[in-house]
Amino acid sequence: MAHGIPSQGKVTITVDEYSSNPTQAFTHYNINQSRFQPPHVHMVDPIPYDTPKPAGHTRFVCVSDTHSRTDGIQMPYGDILLHTGDFTELGLPSEVKKFNDWLGNLPYEYKIVIAGNHELTFDKEFMADLVKQDYYRFPSVSKLKPEDFDNVQSLLTNSIYLQDSEVTVKGFRIYGAPWTPWFNGWGFNLPRGQSLLDKWNLIPEGIDILMTHGPPLGFRDWVPKELQRVGCVELLNTVQRRVRPKLHVFGGIHEVSVPRCPHRLWDHDRWLHHLHQRLHLHSQLPAHQPSHHLRPSHPSRILKHYWGRSINCHFLITKLTFMFISKQGLGGILGELWEGGGCFGVGFGIFCFLFFGFFLICKLLVQKKQEEKLEVVLFGNAAFILN
């Protein structure tokens, strides 16, 4: 039987001083403790899609955020399927039934599923608050009667559903939790800090595989549009300092996985191609050799283009310049420049505007190139941390 990596004595996790600011937390811990590099994380290569499974190993296929778009997906061979949430758009019973039918047609011996923030009906407290509101943000969900979703988990007859609970299959202890930091008031959202830490404290030590919907700080959590990280600091501390599982599987942040389409909010064909590419990167664990490590794709092998990083700074300055101009008015800006420096002042102002505009265009070109690289490197919307 495989076991998680043991911790050194009893470890108690408390709310991190940077809990409310994950971007600042990442900068601090990356510089001072290198917590996003070895030896805290084992950087290993993914196994190719057609690699034969070694004797005595259990192969896991990991996927996340399918959002009711499973038609046409060709799944790779494996023993156990792990789905880390957002398998529907809103958690409607009809969506859950469709997902369950899809699971029923898959050949895996075990299929283990957790909910994500889109499985609204799985979050009882969320639903209780939703039906009390005068303004319904989710009309199709608000129209449901309580008896339609009271036991919606029971519709998942073709899988093992985990919610703050664990199961042991083929000798591996697997724990699943759906919680994520608050984001626009979706399901299973909790405030950063103690509320989330209370959920992570429920994870027992000795777990081999941890499934969460959202990422820990520093892993697949960078949102380029907002120039910030959104991973959970308490989850990172829990994984690295207390639980230390062999494998941490998660999804949740679309901006770092599925490439955006400039013309449509969701390009279904492109998304399917992207997911097919990611499913080539699945993993396997030795069934009776705890000293072996899993071979998943690593989440942080890309976006290390230093020129791109410098462009980020210029992009930020350009963004602030546009904000300033929109606030003062172009005429007012030119007037102040004329008063301060005459023709030279106006010319210098125009030069600066064009200069930063040039870097903005470069930023967009670099971002497009990076998105193309995402299609080759990343594993769908499921990622891993090894300890």
C-alpha positions in Angstrom: 0.0 0.0 0.0 1.3 3.4 -0.9 1.5 6.1 1.7 1.9 9.9 1.5 5.3 11.4 2.5 5.3 11.6 6.3 5.6 15.0 7.9 8.2 15.7 10.6 6.1 15.6 13.8 2.8 17.3 14.3 2.4 20.4 12.2 -0.2 23.1 12.9 -1.1 25.5 10.1 -2.2 29.0 11.0 -3.6 31.8 8.8 -0.7 33.2 6.8 0.2 36.8 7.2 -0.1 37.3 3.4 -3.3 35.3 3.1 -5.4 38.2 1.7 -2.8 39.1 -0.9 -1.6 36.0 -2.8 0.4 38.1 -5.3 2.5 39.6 -2.5 2.7 36.1 -0.8 4.1 34.6 -4.0 6.8 37.3 -4.3 7.8 36.9 -0.6 7.9 33.1 -0.6 9.5 32.8 -4.0 12.4 35.2 -3.1 12.9 34.2 0.5 12.1 30.5 0.6 12.0 29.3 -3.1 8.9 27.3 -2.2 7.9 26.9 -5.9 11.0 25.1 -6.9 12.8 21.9 -5.8 13.1 20.4 -3.3 9.6 21.6 -2.4 8.4 20.5 -5.8 9.7 17.6 -8.0 9.9 18.8 -11.6 9.3 15.7 -13.7 8.4 15.0 -17.3 5.0 13.8 -18.4 4.7 10.3 -19.9 3.7 10.2 -23.6 0.1 9.2 -24.4 1.1 5.8 -25.9 3.6 4.8 -23.2 2.9 1.2 -22.1 2.0 0.8 -18.5 4.7 -0.9 -16.4 3.7 -4.0 -14.6 2.5 -3.4 -11.1 1.5 0.2 -11.7 -1.8 2.1 -11.4 -2.4 4.6 -14.1 -4.4 7.8 -13.3 -6.1 10.0 -15.9 -6.7 13.5 -14.6 -9.1 16.1 -16.0 -11.0 19.1 -14.8 -13.4 21.9 -15.9 -15.2 20.0 -18.7 -18.3 22.2 -18.2 -20.8 19.8 -19.9 -18.6 19.8 -23.1 -17.6 16.1 -23.1 -19.0 15.2 -26.5 -16.2 14.1 -28.8 -13.5 13.8 -26.2 -11.3 10.8 -26.8 -10.1 9.7 -23.4 -6.7 7.9 -22.9 -6.3 4.5 -21.4 -6.0 4.3 -17.6 -7.1 2.6 -14.5 -8.6 5.4 -12.4 -10.2 8.7 -13.6 -9.8 11.8 -11.4 -12.1 14.7 -12.2 -11.5 17.8 -10.1 -14.7 19.7 -10.6 -16.7 22.0 -12.8 -18.2 19.2 -14.8 -21.3 21.3 -15.4 -22.1 24.9 -16.1 -24.6 25.5 -13.3 -25.1 22.1 -11.6 -28.5 21.6 -13.1 -29.8 18.0 -12.6 -30.0 17.6 -16.4 -26.3 18.5 -16.7 -25.3 16.1 -13.9 -27.2 13.3 -15.6 -25.5 14.0 -18.9 -22.1 13.9 -17.1 -23.0 10.7 -15.3 -24.0 9.1 -18.6 -20.6 10.1 -20.1 -18.8 8.6 -17.1 -20.8 5.4 -17.5 -19.4 4.9 -21.0 -15.8 5.3 -19.9 -13.8 2.1 -19.3 -12.0 3.1 -16.1 -12.2 0.8 -13.1 -12.8 3.7 -10.8 -14.0 7.3 -11.5 -13.6 9.7 -8.7 -15.2 13.2 -8.9 -15.3 16.3 -6.8 -17.5 19.5 -7.3 -16.2 22.9 -8.4 -17.6 26.4 -8.1 -20.0 25.8 -11.0 -21.8 22.9 -9.3 -24.1 25.3 -7.6 -26.7 22.8 -6.6 -24.1 20.7 -4.7 -23.5 23.6 -2.3 -26.5 23.5 0.1 -25.7 26.8 1.8 -25.4 28.6 -1.5 -28.7 27.3 -2.7 -30.4 28.2 0.5 -29.2 31.8 0.1 -30.0 31.9 -3.6 -33.7 31.1 -3.2 -34.1 33.9 -0.7 -32.9 36.6 -3.0 -35.3 39.0 -4.8 -32.9 39.3 -7.7 -32.0 35.9 -9.2 -28.5 35.9 -10.7 -28.9 32.3 -11.9 -32.5 32.1 -13.2 -32.4 28.5 -14.4 -31.1 27.4 -11.0 -33.4 29.6 -9.0 -36.4 28.0 -10.7 -35.5 24.6 -9.3 -37.6 23.2 -6.5 -35.8 22.0 -3.4 -36.7 18.4 -4.1 -34.9 18.7 -7.5 -31.5 19.3 -6.0 -31.7 18.1 -2.3 -29.9 14.9 -3.2 -28.3 15.9 -6.5 -25.1 14.0 -5.6 -27.1 10.7 -5.9 -27.3 11.3 -9.7 -23.6 10.4 -9.9 -24.2 6.7 -9.9 -21.2 5.9 -12.2 -18.6 7.5 -9.9 -17.4 8.0 -6.4 -18.2 11.6 -5.3 -16.0 13.2 -2.6 -16.8 16.3 -0.6 -14.5 16.8 2.4 -14.2 13.0 2.4 -11.8 10.3 1.3 -11.9 6.9 -0.3 -9.3 4.1 -0.7 -9.0 2.5 -4.1 -6.3 0.0 -5.2 -4.4 0.8 -2.0 -4.3 4.6 -2.5 -6.0 7.0 0.0 -7.7 9.8 -2.1 -9.2 12.9 -0.5 -11.4 15.5 -2.3 -12.5 19.0 -1.4 -14.4 21.5 -3.6 -13.6 24.8 -1.8 -12.0 27.9 -3.5 -11.3 31.5 -2.4 -14.3 33.8 -3.0 -14.7 34.6 -6.7 -17.8 36.5 -7.8 -20.1 34.6 -5.4 -20.2 31.2 -7.0 -20.6 27.9 -5.3 -18.2 26.6 -2.6 -16.6 30.0 -2.3 -15.2 31.0 1.0 -13.3 34.0 2.3 -9.5 33.7 2.3 -8.0 33.0 5.7 -9.5 31.1 8.5 -12.7 30.0 6.7 -10.7 28.2 4.0 -8.1 27.0 6.5 -10.9 25.3 8.5 -11.7 23.2 5.4 -8.1 22.3 4.7 -7.6 21.3 8.3 -10.1 18.5 7.7 -7.7 16.8 5.3 -6.1 13.9 7.2 -2.4 13.2 7.1 -1.2 10.1 5.3 -3.3 11.0 2.1 -1.7 9.7 -1.1 -3.7 11.8 -3.5 -5.3 15.2 -2.8 -8.0 16.5 -5.2 -9.1 20.2 -4.9 -10.9 22.3 -7.4 -8.7 25.4 -7.0 -4.9 25.7 -7.1 -2.6 26.5 -4.2 -0.6 29.7 -4.4 2.0 29.7 -7.2 0.9 26.9 -9.3 -1.3 27.6 -12.4 -2.9 30.6 -10.6 -1.5 33.5 -12.6 -4.2 35.7 -14.2 -2.5 37.8 -16.8 -5.4 40.2 -17.4 -5.4 41.2 -13.8 -1.7 40.9 -13.3 -2.2 38.9 -10.1 -2.1 35.5 -8.6 -5.3 33.9 -7.1 -4.1 30.6 -5.6 -4.8 29.8 -1.9 -2.0 30.5 0.5 -3.4 28.3 3.2 -3.8 25.4 0.7 -0.1 25.8 -0.2 0.9 25.7 3.4 -1.3 22.7 4.1 0.0 20.7 1.1 3.7 21.5 1.6 4.0 21.5 5.4 1.4 19.2 6.8 -0.4 16.8 4.4 2.4 16.3 1.9 0.6 14.0 -0.5 2.3 12.1 -3.3 0.1 13.9 -5.8 -2.1 17.0 -5.7 -4.5 17.3 -8.6 -6.5 20.6 -9.2 -8.0 22.8 -11.9 -10.2 25.8 -11.7 -8.3 28.8 -13.3 -9.2 28.9 -16.9 -6.9 31.8 -17.8 -3.8 29.6 -17.5 -5.1 26.7 -19.4 -7.6 27.1 -22.3 -6.4 29.6 -24.8 -8.8 32.5 -25.3 -10.5 33.1 -28.7 -10.5 36.8 -29.7 -13.9 36.5 -31.4 -15.9 34.3 -29.1 -16.0 33.7 -25.4 -15.8 30.0 -25.9 -14.5 28.3 -29.0 -15.8 24.7 -28.6 -13.7 23.1 -31.3 -10.5 24.8 -30.2 -11.2 23.8 -26.6 -11.7 20.2 -27.5 -8.4 20.1 -29.4 -6.7 21.7 -26.4 -8.2 19.1 -24.1 -7.3 16.2 -26.3 -3.7 17.4 -26.3 -3.7 17.7 -22.5 -5.1 14.2 -22.0 -2.0 12.9 -23.6 -0.2 13.8 -20.4 -1.6 11.4 -17.8 0.2 9.7 -15.0 0.8 6.5 -13.2 1.8 5.4 -9.7 3.5 2.1 -8.7 1.0 -0.1 -6.9 3.3 -1.6 -4.3 6.4 0.6 -4.4 5.9 3.7 -2.2 9.4 5.0 -2.9 8.5 5.7 -6.6 7.1 9.0 -7.7 4.3 9.9 -10.0 5.2 11.3 -13.4 2.7 14.1 -14.1 3.2 17.2 -16.2 4.6 20.0 -14.2 2.6 23.2 -14.1 5.4 25.8 -14.2 7.5 25.0 -17.2 6.3 27.9 -19.3 5.8 31.7 -19.2 9.4 32.1 -18.3 10.2 34.5 -21.2 12.2 37.3 -19.6 11.4 39.7 -22.4 7.7 39.0 -21.8 8.2 39.8 -18.2 9.7 43.2 -19.0 6.9 43.8 -21.3 4.5 43.3 -18.4 6.0 46.3 -16.7 5.6 48.5 -19.8 2.1 47.2 -20.3 1.3 48.2 -16.7 2.7 51.7 -17.3 0.8 52.0 -20.6 -2.4 51.0 -18.8 -1.9 53.6 -16.1 -1.2 56.2 -18.9 -4.5 55.4 -20.6 -6.3 55.7 -17.3 -4.7 59.1 -16.6 -5.6 60.4 -20.1 -9.2 59.1 -19.8 -9.5 60.9 -16.5 -7.9 64.3 -17.5 -9.1 64.4 -21.1 -6.7 64.5 -24.1 -7.3 68.2 -24.6 -6.5 68.9 -20.9 -3.3 66.9 -21.1 -2.1 68.6 -24.3 -3.0 72.0 -22.8 -0.9 71.4 -19.7 2.1 70.1 -21.8 1.8 73.3 -24.0 1.8 75.5 -21.0 4.7 73.7 -19.4 7.0 73.2 -22.4 5.4 74.6 -25.6 5.9 72.6 -28.8 8.6 70.5 -27.2 6.3 69.6 -24.3 3.5 68.5 -26.7 5.9 66.6 -28.9 7.5 64.8 -25.9 4.0 63.9 -24.6 3.0 62.4 -28.0 6.3 60.6 -28.2 5.7 59.0 -24.8 2.2 58.0 -25.7 3.4 56.3 -28.9 6.4 54.7 -27.2 4.2 53.0 -24.6 1.7 52.1 -27.2 4.4 50.2 -29.1 5.2 48.2 -26.0 1.5 47.4 -25.5 1.4 45.9 -29.0 4.5 43.9 -28.3 2.8 42.7 -25.1 -0.2 41.4 -27.0 2.1 39.6 -29.6 4.1 37.9 -26.8 0.9 36.9 -25.0 -0.5 35.4 -28.2 2.8 33.4 -28.7 2.6 32.2 -25.1 -1.0 31.0 -25.6 0.2 29.0 -28.5 2.8 27.4 -26.3 0.1 26.5 -23.7 -1.5 24.2 -26.3 1.7 22.1 -26.3 2.8 22.1 -22.7 0.0 22.2 -20.3 -2.4 19.5 -19.1 -5.9 20.7 -19.7 -7.1 22.4 -16.6 -5.7 19.7 -14.2 -2.4 20.3 -12.6 -0.2 18.7 -10.1 2.2 19.3 -7.2 4.5 16.6 -6.1 6.1 16.6 -2.6 
